[in-house]
Amino acid sequence: MKNLTLQSIQVIALLIFSSLFIAAGAVSNELPDLAGDPGIEIAGIRAQWGGKVEINAEDADYSKNGRCVFRYDLGLVNQGSAPTGEFGYRINSGGLAKTQTHPGVEANEEITAIGEIELRSGKQKVVIKLDNNDQIEESDELNNMPFALQIDVKGKCDSDIKSKSMIATK
């Protein structure tokens, strides 16, 4: 009787373990994979990561605290099979750090994040880090490494640059 009870317990344990193993295998391994475009567009000028670019201060949208403020377009793509959910990306430029929050990118979707970047006159490095706080569990975490670009702003970034949206035309 003891052997029969022991065998019954073993069979029940095996069935439970097997069902848990099968259920675990049924759980989706689908993950997002956030990646960046090979470059960024600042003030209408396309620049490749790892490269150098010159932009003119007068092409700034406006100036703020002695810095030129330019519009940027940053391509983001989710190469994975699941949506990313909300995430942040960090932009370091000329000694300033700014974190942008993005609502997310659907699976296999490519979007453009648009924002403003403050740059001082002269040479500086711009660095962008996707998924800044590692909020997203991804199939490839290595393609979120920081992207860098050398920018040389020619001219003065002063209070004479007014918002282009506020300039009246005739």
C-alpha positions as CSV (number, residue, x, y, z in Angstrom):
1,M,0.0,0.0,0.0
2,K,2.9,2.3,0.8
3,N,4.4,1.7,-2.6
4,L,1.1,2.4,-4.3
5,T,0.7,5.7,-2.4
6,L,4.4,6.7,-3.1
7,Q,3.9,5.9,-6.8
8,S,0.7,7.9,-6.9
9,I,2.4,10.9,-5.4
10,Q,5.3,10.6,-7.8
11,V,2.8,10.4,-10.8
12,I,0.9,13.4,-9.5
13,A,4.1,15.4,-9.0
14,L,5.2,14.4,-12.5
15,L,1.9,15.5,-14.0
16,I,2.0,18.9,-12.1
17,F,5.7,19.5,-13.2
18,S,4.9,18.5,-16.8
19,S,1.9,20.9,-16.9
20,L,4.0,23.7,-15.5
21,F,6.7,23.0,-18.0
22,I,4.3,23.0,-20.9
23,A,2.6,26.1,-19.7
24,A,6.0,27.9,-19.4
25,G,6.8,26.9,-23.0
26,A,3.4,28.3,-24.1
27,V,4.4,31.7,-22.7
28,S,5.3,34.1,-25.5
29,N,8.9,34.9,-26.0
30,E,7.9,37.9,-28.1
31,L,9.9,41.0,-27.1
32,P,10.4,44.5,-28.4
33,D,13.7,45.6,-29.9
34,L,14.1,49.4,-29.9
35,A,16.8,50.8,-32.2
36,G,17.8,54.1,-33.5
37,D,18.1,55.5,-37.0
38,P,21.8,55.7,-38.2
39,G,21.6,59.5,-37.7
40,I,19.7,62.5,-36.6
41,E,18.4,65.6,-38.4
42,I,19.1,68.9,-36.7
43,A,17.9,72.2,-38.2
44,G,17.2,70.4,-41.4
45,I,20.7,69.0,-41.7
46,R,21.1,65.2,-41.7
47,A,24.0,63.9,-39.7
48,Q,25.3,60.4,-39.2
49,W,26.2,59.0,-35.7
50,G,29.9,59.0,-35.2
51,G,30.3,61.9,-37.6
52,K,30.7,65.6,-37.6
53,V,28.4,68.4,-38.8
54,E,28.4,72.2,-38.9
55,I,25.2,74.2,-38.4
56,N,24.6,77.9,-38.4
57,A,23.4,79.7,-35.3
58,E,20.9,81.7,-37.5
59,D,19.2,78.4,-38.4
60,A,18.1,78.1,-34.8
61,D,14.4,78.3,-34.0
62,Y,15.2,80.7,-31.1
63,S,17.8,81.2,-28.4
64,K,17.6,80.7,-24.7
65,N,20.2,81.5,-22.0
66,G,22.9,82.0,-24.6
67,R,22.2,78.7,-26.4
68,C,20.7,78.1,-29.8
69,V,17.6,76.0,-29.7
70,F,17.2,73.7,-32.8
71,R,14.5,71.3,-33.8
72,Y,15.6,67.7,-34.2
73,D,14.1,64.6,-35.8
74,L,15.2,61.2,-34.5
75,G,14.2,58.0,-36.2
76,L,13.2,55.2,-33.8
77,V,12.3,51.7,-34.9
78,N,10.9,48.7,-32.9
79,Q,12.4,45.7,-34.7
80,G,10.8,43.3,-32.3
81,S,7.5,41.5,-32.3
82,A,5.9,43.2,-29.3
83,P,5.2,46.9,-28.5
84,T,7.8,48.8,-26.4
85,G,5.4,50.6,-24.0
86,E,6.5,54.0,-22.6
87,F,10.3,54.6,-22.4
88,G,12.7,57.5,-22.1
89,Y,15.7,58.6,-24.1
90,R,18.4,60.9,-22.9
91,I,20.1,63.7,-24.9
92,N,23.3,65.2,-23.7
93,S,24.4,68.3,-25.5
94,G,27.1,70.7,-24.7
95,G,27.0,70.0,-20.9
96,L,23.2,69.8,-20.7
97,A,21.3,66.6,-20.2
98,K,17.6,66.2,-21.0
99,T,15.4,63.2,-20.8
100,Q,12.4,62.8,-23.2
101,T,9.6,60.4,-22.5
102,H,8.0,58.6,-25.5
103,P,4.7,56.8,-25.3
104,G,6.0,53.8,-27.1
105,V,6.5,52.2,-30.5
106,E,4.4,49.3,-31.8
107,A,5.9,46.1,-33.0
108,N,7.7,46.4,-36.4
109,E,6.9,50.1,-36.5
110,E,9.2,53.0,-37.4
111,I,8.5,56.5,-36.1
112,T,10.1,59.9,-35.8
113,A,10.6,61.5,-32.4
114,I,10.6,65.3,-32.7
115,G,12.0,67.7,-30.1
116,E,14.3,70.6,-29.3
117,I,18.0,70.5,-28.6
118,E,19.9,73.4,-27.0
119,L,23.5,74.0,-28.3
120,R,26.0,76.6,-27.5
121,S,28.2,78.3,-30.1
122,G,31.3,76.3,-31.1
123,K,32.1,72.6,-31.0
124,Q,30.4,70.1,-28.7
125,K,29.4,66.5,-28.6
126,V,25.8,65.3,-28.7
127,V,25.0,61.9,-27.2
128,I,21.6,60.1,-27.3
129,K,20.9,57.0,-25.2
130,L,17.7,55.1,-26.1
131,D,15.7,53.4,-23.3
132,N,17.7,55.4,-20.9
133,N,16.6,53.6,-17.7
134,D,16.4,50.1,-19.3
135,Q,12.6,50.2,-18.8
136,I,12.1,47.9,-21.8
137,E,13.1,44.2,-21.7
138,E,14.3,43.7,-25.3
139,S,15.5,40.9,-27.5
140,D,18.7,43.0,-28.2
141,E,19.8,45.4,-25.5
142,L,23.1,46.2,-27.3
143,N,21.6,48.4,-29.9
144,N,20.6,51.0,-27.2
145,M,24.2,52.0,-26.6
146,P,24.8,55.8,-26.7
147,F,25.0,57.4,-30.1
148,A,27.4,60.3,-30.4
149,L,27.9,63.2,-32.9
150,Q,30.3,66.1,-33.0
151,I,28.5,69.4,-33.8
152,D,30.0,72.8,-34.5
153,V,27.6,75.7,-34.2
154,K,28.9,78.6,-36.3
155,G,27.9,82.1,-35.1
156,K,26.5,83.5,-31.9
157,C,23.6,82.1,-29.9
158,D,22.3,85.2,-28.3
159,S,18.9,86.8,-27.4
160,D,18.7,88.3,-31.0
161,I,17.4,85.0,-32.3
162,K,13.6,85.1,-31.9
163,S,11.2,82.3,-32.2
164,K,10.6,81.6,-35.9
165,S,7.0,80.9,-35.1
166,M,6.6,84.5,-33.8
167,I,8.2,86.2,-36.8
168,A,5.5,87.9,-39.0
169,T,5.8,87.7,-42.8
170,K,4.4,90.2,-45.3
